Amino acid sequence: MEAGRVPRDPDMGARREADVAPAPDPTGGRSAAMWAPADPGPLGLAAFAGTTFVLSIFNADLVSPRGQGVVLGLAFAYGGLAQLLAGMWEFRTGNTFGAVAFSSFGAFWISFFFLLRVTPALSITTNGLAVYLYMWAIFTTYMFVASLRTTAAVAAVFLLLAITFFILAIGNANLSPRELTNGTIKLGGWFGLATAIVAWYASFAAVVNSTFGRVMLPVVPLRR
């Protein structure tokens, strides 16, 4: 919607397994008595994918909306805090793209948690929620442009996510006061599920490629 020590390179921050697999062996840094941070990218992708998947199940109207409270815990703890931490750790690795992406979407899930909690009290309108979603759609779109210098897997996550946000924003803007959902929101749910699956793949590939020390699952590095 990424780690051992290597010679200093201006592109170093982008050349980790979530972007280009596999990552340098982190044990190399330890053997040289240097602290080498693990790659936080797979954690951020997994946290994003898992939370998006559960929310999209409800948006697609595949289960009863009475169970939507389960999204709150995931939104705050996994999609929010875990992804925000991944973003902070990305700053340490020097990956600007990962730092901005994971920190921002971690904050998105935390803000979404509070929106769900305070909506009954503040009576936030569907148009208000649509504006909120449009803002995230715009942010995701320009992050998609930046992702074109990472990998096809990461770029696909951001492309699908941008489409998902736009569809959900349109759906909420056209939601009548008596409706809980509509066809557009359901369509956004299906795109959200596709986004989650691709993000899970990117996370899975990063973990497997790093663990095995070679490319087991391709992420298709894009030309730099």
Backbone bond lengths (Angstrom), bond angles and torsions (degrees), N, CA, C in turn:
res aa  C-N    CA-C-N  psi(-1)  N-CA   C-N-CA  omega(-1)  CA-C   N-CA-C  phi
1 M - - - 0.404 - - 0.962 104.73 -
2 E 12.403 114.84 -14.71 1.421 62.16 -50.22 1.466 97.59 147.26
3 A 7.546 145.75 61.34 1.457 70.12 -31.31 1.432 100.57 171.59
4 G 0.882 134.40 64.04 1.421 138.99 -178.72 1.496 112.99 -68.70
5 R 1.280 114.35 174.62 1.449 120.68 -179.10 1.521 110.72 -76.78
6 V 1.296 116.62 133.67 1.465 122.30 174.82 1.513 106.38 -134.89
7 P 1.314 119.36 164.82 1.459 119.91 176.91 1.510 110.99 -54.95
8 R 1.316 115.90 141.35 1.464 120.91 -175.01 1.516 110.35 -59.43
9 D 1.296 115.76 130.40 1.457 121.85 -175.23 1.518 106.62 -143.17
10 P 1.332 119.29 134.35 1.478 119.50 -179.75 1.503 113.93 -60.56
11 D 1.351 117.50 -21.44 1.460 120.60 179.60 1.514 111.99 -98.60
12 M 1.342 117.27 8.76 1.458 120.69 -173.95 1.516 112.74 -56.79
13 G 1.355 115.62 -40.44 1.453 119.06 -174.79 1.510 113.49 -61.53
14 A 1.327 117.02 -26.46 1.463 119.45 -176.25 1.521 112.24 -93.88
15 R 1.377 118.16 -9.25 1.451 119.96 -171.67 1.522 111.58 -101.58
16 R 1.308 116.82 62.97 1.445 122.10 175.10 1.499 109.06 -128.09
17 E 1.356 117.52 173.74 1.451 117.33 -161.54 1.515 116.24 -64.00
18 A 1.326 119.64 -24.56 1.456 119.08 177.48 1.526 110.22 -72.61
19 D 1.345 115.94 -18.31 1.453 120.59 178.99 1.526 110.68 -107.70
20 V 1.319 116.59 -52.41 1.453 121.73 179.31 1.520 107.48 -134.15
21 A 1.318 117.76 116.35 1.459 121.00 -175.38 1.524 109.52 -101.54
22 P 1.349 118.01 150.05 1.452 126.48 -4.66 1.520 112.26 -87.76
23 A 1.334 116.67 167.38 1.452 121.87 178.11 1.514 109.76 -81.60
24 P 1.347 117.88 160.97 1.458 120.04 173.76 1.522 110.57 -59.33
25 D 1.313 116.93 148.28 1.461 121.81 -178.76 1.520 109.81 -67.09
26 P 1.342 118.46 116.83 1.466 120.00 -177.85 1.518 113.17 -63.92
27 T 1.328 119.66 -21.85 1.464 120.13 179.95 1.518 111.26 -68.44
28 G 1.313 116.91 -20.68 1.458 119.09 177.14 1.513 111.60 -62.82
29 G 1.297 115.91 -39.86 1.456 119.01 177.53 1.512 112.19 -65.91
30 R 1.341 116.62 -39.19 1.454 119.29 -178.64 1.525 111.00 -67.65
31 S 1.339 116.76 -40.12 1.458 119.26 -178.38 1.520 111.14 -65.62
32 A 1.324 116.42 -23.14 1.460 120.80 177.65 1.516 111.34 -92.75
33 A 1.320 116.50 16.03 1.467 122.86 179.79 1.515 111.83 58.77
34 M 1.312 117.24 35.01 1.455 122.52 177.86 1.519 108.54 -123.25
35 W 1.331 116.30 136.74 1.462 119.64 179.31 1.510 109.53 -73.19
36 A 1.324 116.03 127.06 1.463 121.07 -179.85 1.522 109.15 -119.85
37 P 1.336 118.65 113.51 1.466 120.04 -179.74 1.516 111.82 -69.88
38 A 1.319 115.90 143.79 1.464 119.82 172.75 1.521 109.21 -70.00
39 D 1.304 116.07 160.65 1.457 121.41 179.73 1.523 109.82 -75.68
40 P 1.334 118.37 117.78 1.468 120.37 179.40 1.527 113.39 -80.52
41 G 1.337 117.46 -7.43 1.460 120.81 -175.86 1.514 114.84 -57.39
42 P 1.337 119.08 -49.31 1.465 119.37 -179.96 1.523 113.34 -59.51
43 L 1.338 117.12 -35.09 1.464 120.32 177.18 1.522 110.03 -64.90
44 G 1.326 116.77 -47.48 1.455 119.72 -179.99 1.511 112.85 -61.03
45 L 1.333 116.41 -42.19 1.458 120.48 178.72 1.527 111.82 -65.94
46 A 1.336 116.39 -41.29 1.461 119.79 180.00 1.520 111.35 -66.07
47 A 1.337 117.09 -42.11 1.462 121.00 179.06 1.522 110.77 -62.93
48 F 1.330 115.34 -42.52 1.464 119.39 177.87 1.518 111.13 -64.60
49 A 1.333 116.35 -46.06 1.466 120.96 -176.74 1.519 111.58 -63.53
50 G 1.321 117.16 -46.70 1.460 120.13 -176.85 1.516 112.87 -62.35
51 T 1.330 116.28 -44.67 1.462 120.24 -178.76 1.526 110.88 -69.68
52 T 1.321 116.48 -40.88 1.469 120.47 178.30 1.523 110.92 -63.17
53 F 1.326 116.49 -39.39 1.461 120.88 -179.71 1.531 111.28 -60.96
54 V 1.331 116.45 -48.15 1.473 120.04 -177.56 1.528 110.72 -65.45
55 L 1.335 117.24 -46.13 1.464 119.39 179.04 1.522 110.99 -61.64
56 S 1.323 117.13 -40.34 1.464 120.53 -177.35 1.520 112.32 -68.55
57 I 1.326 116.80 -28.29 1.468 120.19 174.62 1.529 109.54 -58.10
58 F 1.333 116.10 -41.32 1.469 120.17 179.49 1.525 110.97 -75.81
59 N 1.349 117.42 -40.11 1.467 119.46 178.54 1.522 112.02 -61.66
60 A 1.325 115.96 -35.69 1.469 120.03 179.11 1.522 112.13 -77.96
61 D 1.329 116.78 -2.67 1.465 123.13 178.08 1.526 111.60 62.04
62 L 1.347 115.90 39.76 1.454 120.67 179.00 1.518 112.44 -88.42
63 V 1.332 116.87 -18.50 1.463 122.15 176.71 1.524 108.44 -135.15
64 S 1.314 115.88 168.14 1.461 120.62 -178.47 1.534 111.05 -63.93
65 P 1.334 117.28 134.11 1.470 120.29 178.91 1.525 113.24 -64.45
66 R 1.318 118.11 -11.71 1.458 120.16 179.46 1.524 112.65 -66.22
67 G 1.332 116.77 -16.75 1.456 119.70 179.83 1.520 114.20 -95.52
68 Q 1.332 117.40 11.29 1.459 120.35 -175.33 1.523 113.82 -64.21
69 G 1.316 117.05 -16.91 1.460 119.23 178.55 1.511 113.08 -60.03
70 V 1.345 116.77 -22.94 1.464 120.21 179.77 1.523 110.95 -64.88
71 V 1.323 117.01 -24.39 1.462 120.52 179.91 1.530 110.68 -66.99
72 L 1.324 117.54 -30.70 1.452 120.81 -175.70 1.522 112.63 -59.56
73 G 1.337 116.19 -47.77 1.457 119.36 -179.32 1.517 112.10 -61.69
74 L 1.331 116.07 -44.46 1.462 120.13 178.53 1.526 111.30 -64.90
75 A 1.325 116.57 -42.56 1.458 120.64 -177.14 1.524 111.15 -60.59
76 F 1.326 116.39 -39.98 1.468 119.08 -177.23 1.521 112.40 -80.38
77 A 1.353 117.49 -49.27 1.457 120.90 -171.17 1.529 113.83 -84.07
78 Y 1.322 116.97 -46.51 1.466 120.14 -172.71 1.529 111.46 -94.57
79 G 1.320 116.04 -61.72 1.462 118.53 178.67 1.514 112.07 -63.86
80 G 1.334 117.33 -32.74 1.460 121.32 -178.08 1.514 113.85 -87.28
81 L 1.336 117.33 -75.46 1.463 120.82 -173.39 1.525 112.65 -64.66
82 A 1.340 117.62 -47.65 1.469 119.69 -177.78 1.527 110.85 -61.88
83 Q 1.326 116.69 -41.45 1.464 119.39 -178.77 1.530 111.25 -72.23
84 L 1.326 116.66 -35.82 1.465 120.01 176.68 1.530 110.79 -63.75
85 L 1.329 116.33 -41.17 1.463 119.88 176.31 1.523 110.80 -62.84
86 A 1.323 116.65 -41.92 1.465 119.92 177.42 1.524 110.66 -59.05
87 G 1.327 116.14 -39.78 1.461 119.99 178.22 1.514 112.11 -64.25
88 M 1.334 117.08 -41.09 1.465 120.47 178.19 1.522 110.86 -64.45
89 W 1.327 116.60 -40.06 1.470 120.26 178.61 1.524 111.70 -68.43
90 E 1.326 116.76 -28.24 1.460 119.70 176.65 1.529 110.80 -63.66
91 F 1.335 117.63 -33.60 1.457 120.14 175.98 1.526 110.08 -59.10
92 R 1.344 115.97 -39.59 1.463 120.47 -179.62 1.528 111.82 -65.07
93 T 1.324 117.21 -33.79 1.465 120.21 -179.51 1.519 112.43 -82.75
94 G 1.317 117.56 -9.64 1.459 120.99 178.75 1.509 114.89 86.02
95 N 1.324 117.54 15.43 1.464 121.04 -178.99 1.527 109.85 -96.38
96 T 1.316 117.10 96.96 1.463 121.76 -177.00 1.525 111.12 -61.60
97 F 1.318 116.58 -44.68 1.467 119.98 -178.68 1.527 110.75 -59.21
98 G 1.329 117.48 -51.20 1.457 120.67 -179.84 1.510 112.76 -62.78
99 A 1.328 116.87 -37.80 1.460 120.73 -179.71 1.519 111.18 -63.55
100 V 1.330 116.03 -46.32 1.466 120.09 -179.73 1.527 110.93 -67.38
101 A 1.330 116.29 -44.04 1.461 120.26 -176.48 1.527 111.66 -64.65
102 F 1.326 117.63 -54.47 1.462 119.94 -175.05 1.522 112.21 -69.94
103 S 1.337 117.74 -38.81 1.463 119.37 177.72 1.524 110.83 -63.15
104 S 1.323 116.09 -42.43 1.465 120.27 -178.34 1.520 111.87 -67.13
105 F 1.323 117.31 -46.58 1.457 118.72 -177.99 1.532 111.82 -75.64
106 G 1.335 117.45 -24.31 1.458 118.50 169.68 1.517 110.18 -63.71
107 A 1.340 115.71 -43.35 1.466 120.24 177.07 1.518 110.94 -65.86
108 F 1.347 116.85 -35.13 1.468 119.83 176.75 1.523 110.77 -57.51
109 W 1.332 117.27 -48.90 1.455 119.68 -176.63 1.523 111.91 -67.54
110 I 1.329 117.25 -35.78 1.467 119.50 176.83 1.531 109.85 -65.90
111 S 1.337 116.33 -43.14 1.468 119.34 178.72 1.527 110.64 -65.92
112 F 1.320 116.67 -35.58 1.467 120.70 177.86 1.533 110.25 -64.32
113 F 1.323 116.08 -39.44 1.464 120.83 176.43 1.534 110.59 -57.32
114 F 1.329 115.93 -47.46 1.462 119.20 -179.17 1.528 111.74 -69.04
115 L 1.328 117.23 -33.26 1.460 119.25 176.51 1.526 111.15 -61.66
116 L 1.321 115.82 -43.52 1.461 119.31 179.74 1.518 111.82 -66.74
117 R 1.313 116.34 -30.87 1.463 120.40 -178.40 1.529 112.16 -77.84
118 V 1.331 117.47 -36.41 1.466 119.99 -173.39 1.522 113.20 -99.93
119 T 1.334 118.32 -10.30 1.468 120.34 -177.93 1.526 113.75 -53.84
120 P 1.344 120.20 -45.92 1.468 119.07 179.82 1.524 112.77 -59.47
121 A 1.343 116.87 -34.55 1.459 119.52 -177.45 1.525 111.96 -78.74
122 L 1.321 117.02 -38.59 1.458 120.31 -175.55 1.526 112.51 -95.35
123 S 1.328 116.96 -7.80 1.463 121.45 -179.86 1.531 111.76 52.71
124 I 1.320 115.88 53.95 1.457 120.70 177.21 1.527 108.61 -65.34
125 T 1.319 116.42 128.01 1.464 120.77 -177.48 1.522 110.56 -77.65
126 T 1.324 114.93 161.33 1.459 119.06 176.92 1.526 110.53 -65.02
127 N 1.332 117.40 -31.14 1.460 119.74 175.87 1.524 110.94 -65.76
128 G 1.330 115.28 -37.00 1.454 119.52 176.44 1.524 111.32 -63.69
129 L 1.329 116.05 -42.27 1.457 120.60 177.69 1.527 110.24 -65.68
130 A 1.339 116.84 -35.62 1.459 120.61 178.22 1.528 110.77 -62.89
131 V 1.331 117.44 -41.93 1.467 120.98 177.32 1.517 110.39 -60.56
132 Y 1.322 116.49 -43.16 1.464 122.97 177.13 1.527 110.50 -57.62
133 L 1.322 117.09 -45.70 1.464 121.47 -179.11 1.525 111.96 -70.54
134 Y 1.324 117.49 -35.81 1.464 119.96 176.86 1.527 110.78 -62.79
135 M 1.344 116.62 -39.35 1.454 119.57 178.23 1.521 111.12 -59.37
136 W 1.345 116.20 -44.31 1.454 119.90 179.53 1.530 111.49 -70.01
137 A 1.316 116.94 -29.67 1.470 120.44 176.57 1.523 110.25 -65.31
138 I 1.323 116.66 -41.46 1.466 120.91 179.21 1.530 110.20 -65.54
139 F 1.322 116.42 -45.94 1.468 120.43 178.33 1.531 110.64 -59.32
140 T 1.313 116.75 -45.89 1.460 120.99 -178.17 1.525 111.26 -64.64
141 T 1.320 116.84 -33.82 1.464 120.41 179.49 1.521 111.44 -64.28
142 Y 1.327 117.24 -45.28 1.471 116.32 -179.50 1.527 111.83 -75.32
143 M 1.332 117.23 -24.13 1.464 118.84 172.30 1.536 110.38 -71.36
144 F 1.323 116.40 -30.27 1.463 119.57 174.40 1.522 110.57 -62.51
145 V 1.328 116.71 -42.51 1.462 120.32 177.98 1.538 110.05 -58.85
146 A 1.336 116.26 -44.26 1.467 120.31 178.58 1.526 111.32 -65.53
147 S 1.327 116.63 -33.37 1.468 120.67 -177.69 1.521 113.12 -67.54
148 L 1.321 117.28 -14.16 1.454 120.66 179.71 1.523 112.01 -69.05
149 R 1.331 117.04 -4.60 1.457 121.50 174.01 1.523 111.57 -107.07
150 T 1.339 116.68 15.05 1.471 120.01 179.31 1.524 109.50 -111.15
151 T 1.310 117.40 -100.64 1.462 121.21 177.69 1.523 109.64 -136.26
152 A 1.321 114.53 163.39 1.467 119.39 178.32 1.520 110.50 -63.93
153 A 1.347 117.29 -35.50 1.463 120.50 -179.54 1.520 110.93 -63.76
154 V 1.329 116.63 -47.29 1.467 120.48 179.73 1.522 110.84 -66.91
155 A 1.326 116.74 -42.02 1.466 120.14 179.15 1.527 111.39 -61.45
156 A 1.335 116.78 -38.71 1.463 120.38 179.22 1.523 110.97 -64.19
157 V 1.333 116.76 -37.23 1.466 120.56 177.19 1.517 110.30 -59.43
158 F 1.325 116.90 -47.90 1.464 120.21 -176.29 1.522 112.13 -71.88
159 L 1.318 117.51 -33.50 1.459 119.21 176.24 1.519 110.85 -64.52
160 L 1.327 116.83 -49.22 1.467 120.60 179.99 1.525 111.17 -64.06
161 L 1.333 116.22 -37.50 1.468 118.95 -179.37 1.527 111.41 -67.58
162 A 1.321 116.78 -41.04 1.465 119.31 178.02 1.530 110.52 -60.73
163 I 1.323 116.66 -43.97 1.463 120.54 177.44 1.525 110.58 -61.41
164 T 1.331 116.10 -42.08 1.470 120.59 179.58 1.514 111.39 -60.04
165 F 1.327 117.27 -46.56 1.465 120.89 -179.52 1.530 111.19 -62.01
166 F 1.314 116.79 -44.41 1.469 119.39 -179.91 1.532 111.14 -62.66
167 I 1.321 116.66 -43.60 1.465 119.58 179.74 1.523 111.29 -63.76
168 L 1.340 117.21 -44.95 1.463 120.36 179.94 1.525 111.36 -65.08
169 A 1.335 116.41 -36.94 1.464 119.53 177.86 1.527 110.59 -63.67
170 I 1.329 116.92 -44.91 1.470 120.86 178.04 1.531 110.41 -63.02
171 G 1.327 115.80 -42.38 1.460 119.64 179.87 1.511 113.26 -61.98
172 N 1.333 117.25 -43.03 1.463 120.29 179.47 1.522 111.79 -70.88
173 A 1.328 117.45 -33.14 1.460 120.44 178.52 1.524 111.07 -65.93
174 N 1.319 117.25 -26.77 1.466 121.54 -178.62 1.528 112.90 -105.09
175 L 1.318 116.88 13.25 1.460 120.62 -179.80 1.525 110.09 -82.64
176 S 1.313 116.93 123.58 1.461 120.39 179.62 1.526 109.95 -75.88
177 P 1.340 117.55 157.95 1.467 120.66 -178.09 1.525 113.47 -58.28
178 R 1.314 117.88 -25.92 1.467 120.80 -177.18 1.526 113.02 -91.81
179 E 1.326 116.78 -4.14 1.458 120.41 -177.52 1.528 111.35 -98.51
180 L 1.328 116.21 142.79 1.458 121.67 172.31 1.519 110.45 -92.25
181 T 1.317 116.47 -26.20 1.462 121.74 179.41 1.516 108.62 -158.64
182 N 1.309 115.78 174.26 1.466 120.95 174.72 1.527 108.20 -150.25
183 G 1.324 115.83 178.86 1.454 119.68 -176.10 1.519 113.55 -62.60
184 T 1.336 116.89 -33.67 1.463 120.21 -179.38 1.518 111.36 -68.01
185 I 1.331 116.60 -42.66 1.465 120.16 177.60 1.523 110.32 -64.23
186 K 1.329 116.95 -38.91 1.463 119.96 177.42 1.527 110.77 -62.77
187 L 1.330 116.87 -40.35 1.458 120.66 176.74 1.528 110.13 -61.92
188 G 1.338 116.31 -41.63 1.457 120.22 176.65 1.515 111.62 -60.96
189 G 1.340 116.17 -34.37 1.455 119.81 176.75 1.515 112.19 -62.83
190 W 1.335 116.52 -40.36 1.463 119.79 178.83 1.514 111.72 -67.56
191 F 1.328 117.20 -39.44 1.463 119.53 175.29 1.525 110.67 -65.97
192 G 1.329 116.62 -34.54 1.457 119.92 176.15 1.514 112.07 -63.56
193 L 1.325 116.58 -39.25 1.466 120.27 177.00 1.527 110.72 -63.46
194 A 1.327 117.02 -41.61 1.461 120.55 177.39 1.529 110.64 -63.05
195 T 1.330 116.00 -40.55 1.466 120.58 177.69 1.519 111.02 -60.53
196 A 1.332 116.24 -45.39 1.460 121.02 -179.03 1.525 111.27 -62.39
197 I 1.313 117.24 -42.24 1.466 121.04 -178.93 1.527 111.14 -62.96
198 V 1.340 116.72 -43.90 1.465 120.25 179.46 1.534 110.29 -66.40
199 A 1.335 117.21 -40.02 1.470 120.56 178.52 1.523 110.80 -64.84
200 W 1.324 117.10 -40.05 1.468 120.63 175.61 1.526 110.29 -60.87
201 Y 1.320 116.54 -42.69 1.466 119.41 179.18 1.530 110.49 -60.57
202 A 1.336 116.69 -45.52 1.464 120.29 -179.92 1.520 111.23 -60.59
203 S 1.342 116.67 -40.49 1.460 120.88 177.55 1.519 110.99 -66.92
204 F 1.331 116.52 -45.71 1.462 121.84 179.96 1.526 111.03 -60.24
205 A 1.338 115.76 -44.39 1.461 120.17 179.50 1.526 110.75 -62.03
206 A 1.330 117.12 -41.50 1.456 120.41 -179.48 1.522 111.57 -62.88
207 V 1.335 116.70 -43.36 1.469 120.48 -179.36 1.532 110.44 -67.73
208 V 1.322 116.63 -46.92 1.469 120.31 -177.53 1.524 110.94 -65.53
209 N 1.328 117.61 -44.87 1.458 120.46 -178.78 1.529 111.56 -63.91
210 S 1.333 116.02 -38.26 1.459 119.94 178.64 1.525 110.97 -69.37
211 T 1.328 116.40 -43.14 1.466 120.76 -177.31 1.525 111.69 -65.53
212 F 1.328 117.01 -42.33 1.458 121.09 -177.96 1.533 112.83 -85.42
213 G 1.333 116.08 -12.21 1.454 119.70 177.51 1.515 114.69 72.81
214 R 1.307 116.58 17.16 1.456 120.88 176.86 1.529 107.70 -157.06
215 V 1.320 115.76 170.12 1.461 120.19 -177.90 1.521 109.59 -76.80
216 M 1.316 115.62 105.56 1.465 121.76 175.28 1.524 110.44 -96.06
217 L 1.318 116.13 -38.49 1.459 122.39 178.16 1.528 108.02 -124.49
218 P 1.307 118.68 122.23 1.472 120.55 -176.18 1.522 112.61 -72.62
219 V 1.314 115.45 142.51 1.467 120.80 172.21 1.521 110.33 -116.37
220 V 1.331 117.02 -5.74 1.475 124.75 174.13 1.541 111.93 59.81
221 P 1.324 115.94 79.38 1.476 118.65 175.81 1.530 111.23 -56.49
222 L 1.312 115.81 136.43 1.464 120.91 178.17 1.518 109.32 -90.71
223 R 1.309 115.86 154.12 1.463 120.89 -176.65 1.518 111.01 -60.10
224 R 1.343 115.98 136.19 1.469 120.64 -179.25 1.520 109.78 -105.19
